[in-house]
Amino acid sequence: MNITVNEKVTNFVDKKEVLAYASVQFNSGQFPNSLNGNLQVTTDDSIDVTATEDEIIAAAKKKIQALIVKAPAETTTEG
């Protein structure tokens, strides 16, 4: 799986810098079993404003894997 961190967006809350989100782009697999897209990693994913690129990638990978598990399996019927 290839994951690229595009940007880290922060805001100031009560004069303190806090993480809004980190934007990542990902791709995995080979056609026809491939997956690609963009997502936002937030503090809900256990990262904060001091997170390194590697920490953001690890959190994104965990989030992507969780999304895959939750997705219903595609089924086809031939008749």
C-alpha positions in Angstrom: 0.0 0.0 0.0 1.4 3.4 -1.0 0.4 6.3 1.3 1.4 9.9 0.8 0.8 12.6 3.3 -0.2 15.7 1.4 -0.7 18.3 4.2 -1.3 18.8 7.8 -3.9 21.5 8.7 -3.9 23.1 12.1 -6.0 25.7 13.8 -5.6 27.9 16.8 -8.0 27.2 19.7 -7.6 29.3 22.8 -4.3 30.5 21.5 -3.0 27.0 21.2 -2.2 25.2 17.9 -4.4 22.0 17.4 -4.6 19.6 14.6 -7.6 19.9 12.3 -6.6 17.0 10.0 -3.9 15.5 7.9 -4.7 14.9 4.3 -3.4 11.6 2.7 -3.6 10.0 -0.6 -3.4 6.2 -1.0 -3.4 3.3 -3.5 -3.1 -0.4 -3.1 -3.5 -3.6 -5.1 -3.7 -4.2 -8.8 -6.6 -3.9 -11.2 -9.2 -5.3 -10.9 -8.6 -5.6 -7.2 -7.3 -2.1 -6.5 -8.2 0.6 -4.1 -7.2 4.3 -4.2 -8.4 7.5 -2.8 -8.0 10.4 -0.3 -8.9 10.6 3.3 -8.4 12.8 6.3 -6.7 11.5 9.5 -7.8 13.4 12.6 -7.2 13.4 16.3 -9.9 10.7 16.5 -7.3 8.5 14.8 -4.9 9.0 17.7 -2.6 11.6 16.2 -2.0 15.2 17.2 -0.3 18.4 16.0 3.1 16.9 16.8 2.6 13.7 14.7 5.4 12.7 12.4 4.8 11.7 8.8 5.4 8.0 9.8 2.8 8.3 12.6 0.2 9.8 10.2 0.9 7.1 7.6 0.4 4.4 10.3 -2.9 5.9 11.4 -4.1 6.2 7.8 -3.2 2.6 7.1 -5.1 1.5 10.2 -8.1 3.6 9.1 -8.0 2.3 5.5 -7.9 -1.3 6.7 -10.8 -0.7 9.0 -12.8 0.7 6.1 -12.1 -2.4 4.0 -13.2 -4.7 6.7 -16.5 -2.7 7.1 -17.2 -2.7 3.4 -19.7 -5.3 2.2 -18.3 -8.0 0.0 -19.2 -7.6 -3.7 -21.2 -10.5 -4.9 -22.2 -11.5 -8.4 -24.8 -14.0 -9.5 -24.8 -15.4 -13.0 -28.0 -16.9 -14.3 
